[in-house]
Amino acid sequence: MPSAEEHPQDWVIEPSGTHTHTIIYLHGFSCSGRSYVEDPHFFAHASGALFPGLRVVCPDAPVLPITCHGGRPTRAWYDTLTDRGGAAEDDCDADTLRSAARDRVHALVRAETDRLTRPPT
């Protein structure tokens, strides 16, 4: 059976009204899309009200071995090669960025575009 790492999940906040727009939100290093869906204030009006037509998709990044952390498996959109502790931008492996993030994000954008442009049934 495939693990969650092999098939990361997409966490979704469905719109409270007619779906009119979508945000695809990519979480930060070692986080999960689930944490943003479980606390939806990130995508709400300052009053706390959710935007009625907004669908929020928070995909989980795959779990990758992170080079700068000795290969420790971590949820990330790309492999990080250096850890400068915030003093400067870290180096990433562009190949993992392309394979881990690009194809997944493109598929999500296509799916959300289809969802918004499909005639109602």
N, C-alpha and C positions, 0 to 999 in steps of 0.2 A: 504494500500500500504506500503511495507517495506521501511524503511528510509535508508539513506546512511550509518547510523551507523550500521544497521543490515546486510547490504550487502556492505561492503567497495569496492571501485573500484580499478581496476588495471590500472595504467597509463603506456603507452607504447610509446617508441621511436622505430619506425620500422627501420630496416637497409636500408641504401641507395643502397647496393648491395645485392648479394646473402647472405642469412642468414647463417652464419657459427658458431656463438657463441652468448651466452646470458649472461647478468648480471641481477641478481635479487637483487635489492637494497632496503633494509629496512630502511626507514626514521627514524629519531630520535623522541623522546618524543614530543608530541603535534604538530608534523609536518604533512605533507601530501605528498604522492608520486607525486601529481600534481605539486608541487613547483619545483621538480627536473626535471620533463619532460618539464615544461615551460621554464626552463633555462638549456638547455642540455650541457652547457660547462663542467658540472661535469663529463661527459662521453666522452669528446672529447680529441683529441690530443692537445698538448701544442700550436699548430698552430691554434687551433680552429676548425679544420676539424673533422667531425665525422668519426669513424672507419667504413668502408664500410659494413662489415658483421655483425656488432654488433647490436643485438636487446636488448633494455634495458626495463626491467619490474620493475616498481616502485609501488608496491601495497600499498594501504592505510591500516593502522592498524585499527582495530575496535575501537569504542569509548567505553571506560571502565570507571567505577567509580574508581577514584584513591584514595586509602585509606589515604595516607599522605597529601592529599589536601582536606580532609573532604568529600570524595566521589564525588568530582566534576567530571563530565563526560569529559574525555579527550581522544584524539586519542593516543593510546599506544599499544605496543605489549604485555604488561603485567602490572599487578597492582603493583605499587610501594608502599611499606609499610612504608618507612622512607624517610626523606628528610634531609640529612646531609649537604646540601649546597655545595657540592663538597669537603668537608673536608675528607670524607671517602666514600667508596662504599655504596650505598643504598641497602636495603633489598627488594627483590621482592617476590611476591606470585608465587611459582613454578607452582601451578595448573593453574593459568591464563596464564603463559608463555606457558605451554603445550597446552592448549586449544586454545588460541588466535593466537599463532604464529606457532607452530609446524605443525599442520595439514594444515594450509594455505600454508606455505612454501613448505611442501612436495608435495602438489597438484600442486603448480607452477613449481617445479622442474620436476615432472612427465610430465606436459603439455609441458614444453619447451624441454624436452628430446624427447618426441613424435614428436614435431614440427621439430626438427633437424634430427631425424632418419627416418621420414616418407619419402617414395620414392616420388620424384617429380611427379606431375600430368600433 
